[in-house]
Amino acid sequence: MSAFDPAAFLPDDLLERIRERAPIHDRENTFPQQDLDELRAAGYLAILVPADRGGAGLGLAEAAILQQRLATAAPATALAINMHLVWTGVAKVFSDRGVPGLEFVQDGAVAGEVFAFGISEGGNDLVLFGSDTDALPTADGGYTFTGTKIFTSLAPVWTKLGLHGLDTTSADAPKLVFAFVERTDAVVTGDDWDTLGMRATQSRTTRLSGAVASAEHVVRRIDPGPNPDPIVFGIFSVFEVLLASVYTGLARRALDLAVETAHRRRSKSTGAAYSQDPDIRWRIADMGLAYDALPPQIRALARDVDERVDHGARWFTLLSGLKHRAITTAKQVVDEAMLVAGGGSYFSSNELSRLYRDVLAGAFHPSDPESAHATAASAWLGPRET
């Protein structure tokens, strides 16, 4: 078996074009349509689809490496693409474990469809375990969904929105329903994405008013609350691994920029390059030591998902911990890179300024710091007494 070559899927020239466009989309608050078009043409939307269905047949471990690579060029583009890859990754989790139901996602990805992630809801800290969106069954086995989803990345371009809602009317209610709806008049996308960073993701608010999911696009009906169902594990595992990957790629870019700056800048007092300054060397060494811990952790946990390792209840603290460490480390690395680069990094024209703003978004993705710590505390200490 030949070695995996990330450049075969994300060539250097493609990455450079994406990098050149990134500040424009950030400045103009626009979606990176050209990035998506080029990535789709390169087959990137189907990297997690099995080869026998027309995809690249990669595992989550390889996809994580590619997302790190893409994020070095444009973190917001990588984060937007993440939300599509989450669904193709969940479809892979299903097919790897012999669970039917998401083949249409794999076939759609090969055909160029774009799948968006419609799980987040304002004020809903249950996330995967509950929903404020109403799911009403139809006579033909489908569902209609009414509610509001937030942080819907890929908002201008998605063709199918994967979402969940709560069925409170069926005989076996309550049930959480996971399904996919298409873009119709029953789905209204707001124009409300004007943020500090990650502006190109265009993660706008989505309002559903009886949006229809046909019976064949209703994927799962499960009990609310913590649940071992494959849909919960699939979403949580793929989402956390790929999210950690994006912010790890962002950290790598910040580290590389700091190194470039240290070699380029020279001290007026000594005439030596900043790379020879003991304080700068210590700061960059600290960045490198922190960054180096992340890619092996991502690779190991992603391979465990690919190889169906049974971590039992430990899965959730391992995955939320990975995401938390990646976010906090990336923030630390960017902070240090700004100090190495000096006052010039404070200007909006400097790439580090954009990375500084982009990295702040990491704290808002599930699992947030509170959830990650609560999960870890329960894993080590047991549940809190009631």
C-alpha positions in Angstrom: 0.0 0.0 0.0 1.4 3.4 -1.0 2.0 6.0 1.6 -0.6 8.7 2.0 0.5 11.9 0.3 -1.5 15.0 1.4 -0.2 17.0 -1.5 -2.0 14.6 -3.9 -5.3 15.8 -2.5 -4.4 19.4 -1.6 -1.6 20.5 -4.0 0.6 23.4 -3.1 -0.6 25.6 -5.9 -4.2 25.1 -4.8 -3.4 25.9 -1.3 -1.6 29.1 -2.4 -4.6 30.3 -4.4 -6.8 29.6 -1.3 -4.3 31.5 0.9 -4.3 34.5 -1.4 -8.1 34.7 -1.4 -8.5 34.3 2.4 -7.8 38.0 3.4 -10.2 39.2 0.7 -13.1 37.1 2.1 -12.3 38.1 5.6 -12.2 41.8 4.7 -15.4 41.7 2.6 -17.2 39.2 4.8 -18.0 36.9 1.8 -18.2 33.2 1.3 -15.1 31.6 -0.5 -17.0 30.3 -3.5 -13.9 29.8 -5.6 -12.3 27.8 -2.8 -15.4 25.5 -2.7 -15.5 25.2 -6.5 -11.8 24.2 -6.7 -12.0 21.8 -3.8 -15.2 20.2 -5.3 -13.5 19.8 -8.7 -10.5 18.1 -6.9 -12.8 15.5 -5.3 -12.3 16.9 -1.8 -15.9 16.8 -0.8 -15.8 13.0 -1.2 -12.5 12.2 0.5 -14.3 10.2 3.2 -16.5 8.3 0.8 -15.5 4.7 0.1 -13.7 4.1 -3.2 -16.4 1.6 -4.2 -19.0 4.4 -4.1 -16.8 6.8 -6.1 -14.9 8.6 -3.3 -11.3 8.7 -2.3 -11.7 6.1 0.4 -9.7 7.9 3.0 -10.1 7.4 6.7 -10.7 10.0 9.4 -7.0 10.0 10.2 -6.1 11.1 6.7 -8.9 13.6 6.5 -7.7 15.1 9.7 -4.2 15.6 8.2 -5.8 17.2 5.1 -7.9 19.6 7.2 -4.8 20.7 9.1 -3.1 21.4 5.8 -6.1 23.3 4.4 -6.4 25.4 7.6 -2.8 26.6 7.2 -4.0 28.4 4.1 -7.5 29.5 5.2 -8.9 28.5 8.6 -12.4 29.8 7.7 -12.5 27.8 4.5 -11.3 24.7 6.4 -13.9 25.2 9.1 -16.7 25.6 6.6 -15.7 22.5 4.7 -15.5 20.7 8.1 -19.3 20.8 8.4 -19.7 19.0 5.1 -17.0 16.5 6.1 -18.7 15.8 9.4 -21.7 14.3 7.6 -19.6 12.3 5.2 -17.6 11.2 8.2 -20.7 10.1 10.0 -21.7 8.2 6.9 -18.4 6.4 7.0 -18.8 5.6 10.7 -22.2 4.0 9.8 -20.9 2.0 6.8 -17.8 0.9 8.7 -20.1 -0.5 11.4 -22.6 -2.0 9.0 -25.3 0.6 9.9 -27.4 1.6 6.9 -29.1 4.9 6.3 -26.5 7.4 5.1 -25.6 6.0 1.7 -27.4 9.0 0.1 -24.9 11.3 1.8 -22.0 9.4 0.3 -23.5 9.3 -3.2 -24.5 13.0 -2.9 -20.9 14.0 -1.9 -19.5 12.2 -5.0 -22.1 14.1 -7.1 -21.0 17.4 -5.7 -23.7 18.1 -3.2 -22.8 20.2 -0.1 -24.1 19.0 3.3 -24.4 21.5 6.1 -24.6 21.0 9.8 -27.8 22.2 11.5 -27.5 21.1 15.1 -26.7 24.2 17.1 -29.6 26.1 18.7 -29.5 29.3 20.7 -29.5 28.5 24.4 -29.6 24.7 23.9 -26.7 23.4 26.0 -28.0 19.8 25.5 -26.6 20.0 21.9 -26.9 16.4 20.6 -29.0 15.3 23.5 -32.0 17.5 23.0 -33.6 20.1 20.6 -35.9 23.1 20.7 -36.9 22.4 17.1 -40.3 20.8 16.6 -40.2 17.6 14.5 -43.7 16.7 13.3 -44.3 13.3 11.6 -46.0 13.2 8.3 -48.3 10.5 7.0 -45.7 9.1 4.6 -43.0 8.5 7.2 -41.2 11.8 6.8 -41.0 14.8 9.1 -41.5 18.6 9.0 -39.2 20.7 11.1 -39.9 24.1 12.6 -37.4 26.0 14.6 -34.2 28.1 14.5 -30.6 26.8 14.0 -27.6 29.0 14.6 -24.0 28.8 13.3 -25.0 27.1 10.1 -21.8 27.2 8.2 -21.9 26.9 4.4 -25.2 28.9 4.6 -25.0 30.3 1.0 -24.2 27.1 -0.7 -25.5 24.0 1.0 -27.9 21.6 -0.9 -28.9 19.5 2.1 -29.1 20.4 5.7 -28.5 17.7 8.3 -30.4 18.6 11.5 -32.3 17.3 14.5 -35.6 18.1 16.2 -37.8 16.7 18.9 -40.9 14.7 18.1 -43.4 15.1 21.0 -46.6 13.8 19.3 -45.9 10.2 18.2 -47.1 7.3 20.3 -43.5 6.6 21.5 -42.6 10.3 22.0 -40.4 12.0 23.0 -38.0 11.1 20.2 -35.0 13.0 18.8 -35.2 12.9 15.0 -32.1 13.2 12.8 -32.8 13.9 9.2 -31.9 16.0 6.1 -34.0 18.7 4.5 -33.5 20.4 1.2 -33.4 24.2 0.5 -37.0 25.3 -0.1 -39.2 28.3 0.8 -39.7 26.7 4.2 -36.0 27.3 5.0 -34.9 31.0 5.4 -31.3 31.8 5.7 -30.5 35.1 7.6 -27.9 37.6 6.5 -26.6 38.0 10.0 -23.0 36.8 9.9 -20.8 39.8 10.7 -18.3 38.5 13.2 -14.9 39.2 14.7 -13.3 36.2 12.9 -14.0 33.2 10.8 -16.0 35.5 8.6 -15.7 33.4 5.4 -17.6 30.5 7.0 -20.8 32.5 6.6 -22.4 30.5 9.5 -25.7 32.3 9.3 -28.9 31.7 11.2 -31.4 29.3 9.6 -35.1 29.5 10.3 -37.3 26.4 9.5 -41.0 26.7 9.0 -42.3 23.2 8.2 -39.2 22.2 6.3 -39.8 18.7 4.9 -37.5 15.7 5.3 -38.7 12.8 3.2 -39.0 9.3 4.7 -35.7 8.2 3.0 -33.9 11.2 4.5 -35.0 10.5 8.1 -31.9 8.8 9.5 -32.5 8.1 13.1 -35.2 8.4 15.9 -33.7 8.0 19.3 -34.5 8.8 22.9 -33.4 12.2 24.1 -30.4 12.4 26.4 -27.0 10.6 26.4 -27.3 7.8 24.0 -25.0 5.1 22.6 -26.7 5.3 19.2 -24.3 5.4 16.2 -25.6 8.8 15.2 -24.5 10.4 18.4 -21.1 8.7 18.4 -20.6 9.4 14.7 -21.4 13.1 15.0 -19.4 13.6 18.2 -16.3 11.7 17.1 -16.0 13.2 13.6 -16.9 16.7 14.7 -14.4 16.8 17.5 -11.5 15.3 15.6 -12.0 17.5 12.5 -12.5 20.6 14.7 -9.3 19.9 16.5 -7.6 19.5 13.2 -8.6 22.9 11.9 -7.4 24.7 14.9 -4.2 22.7 14.9 -3.6 23.7 11.3 -4.2 27.3 12.3 -1.6 27.0 15.1 0.9 25.5 12.7 0.5 28.5 10.4 1.0 31.0 13.3 4.1 29.1 14.3 5.5 29.2 10.7 4.8 32.9 10.5 6.6 33.5 13.8 9.6 31.6 12.6 9.7 33.5 9.3 9.4 36.8 11.2 12.2 35.9 13.6 14.6 35.1 10.7 13.6 38.3 8.8 13.6 40.9 11.5 16.9 42.3 12.8 17.7 44.0 16.1 18.8 47.7 15.7 21.0 47.4 18.8 22.9 44.2 17.9 22.4 43.9 14.2 21.6 40.2 14.7 18.4 38.5 13.5 15.7 38.0 16.0 16.1 34.3 15.6 19.3 34.7 17.6 17.6 36.6 20.5 17.4 34.2 23.6 13.9 35.5 24.5 12.6 35.0 21.0 14.1 31.6 20.8 12.6 30.6 24.1 9.2 31.9 23.0 9.2 30.0 19.7 10.5 26.9 21.4 7.6 27.1 23.8 5.2 27.4 20.8 6.8 24.4 19.1 6.7 22.3 22.2 3.0 23.0 22.6 2.1 22.5 18.9 4.1 19.2 18.5 1.8 17.5 21.0 -1.3 18.0 18.9 -0.9 16.1 15.5 0.0 12.8 17.2 -3.0 13.0 19.5 -5.3 13.7 16.6 -3.8 10.9 14.5 -4.1 8.4 17.3 -7.7 9.1 18.2 -8.8 9.4 14.6 -7.3 6.0 13.9 -9.2 4.6 16.9 -12.4 5.8 15.2 -11.3 4.3 11.9 -10.3 1.0 13.5 -13.5 0.8 15.6 -11.6 0.7 18.9 -13.9 0.3 21.9 -13.1 3.0 24.5 -16.6 2.6 25.9 -17.7 5.6 28.0 -14.2 7.0 27.8 -14.8 8.0 24.2 -16.5 11.3 25.2 -13.9 12.6 27.5 -11.1 11.6 25.1 -12.8 13.4 22.2 -13.9 16.5 24.1 -10.4 16.6 25.7 -8.8 16.5 22.3 -10.9 19.4 21.0 -10.3 21.4 24.2 -6.5 20.9 24.1 -6.3 21.9 20.4 -8.3 25.1 21.0 -6.4 26.2 24.0 -3.0 25.3 22.5 -3.8 27.1 19.2 -4.8 30.2 21.2 -1.6 30.0 23.2 0.5 29.6 20.0 -1.2 32.6 18.2 -0.7 34.8 21.3 3.0 34.0 21.3 3.3 34.5 17.6 1.8 38.0 17.9 4.5 38.9 20.4 7.3 37.5 18.3 6.0 39.5 15.3 5.7 42.7 17.2 3.4 45.7 16.7 3.1 45.0 13.0 0.9 42.0 13.7 -1.7 44.3 15.2 -2.6 45.7 11.8 -5.5 44.1 10.0 -3.4 43.7 6.9 -1.1 41.2 8.8 -2.1 37.5 8.5 -1.5 37.0 12.2 -4.1 39.6 12.9 -6.7 37.4 11.1 -5.4 34.2 12.8 -5.7 35.9 16.1 -9.4 36.7 15.4 -10.1 33.3 13.9 -8.7 31.3 16.8 -11.2 33.0 19.2 -14.1 31.1 17.6 -12.7 27.8 18.9 -14.1 28.4 22.4 -17.7 28.5 21.1 -17.7 25.1 19.4 -19.0 22.1 21.3 -17.6 20.8 23.5 -17.1 24.2 25.2 -14.6 24.4 28.1 -17.3 23.9 30.7 -18.7 20.8 29.0 -15.2 19.3 28.4 -14.3 19.8 32.1 -17.6 18.4 33.3 -17.2 15.3 31.1 -13.6 14.8 32.3 -14.7 15.3 36.0 -17.4 12.7 35.6 -15.0 10.3 33.9 -12.4 10.5 36.7 -14.6 11.2 39.8 -17.9 9.7 38.8 -21.2 11.7 38.4 -22.0 14.5 40.8 -24.2 13.5 43.8 -27.8 14.7 43.5 
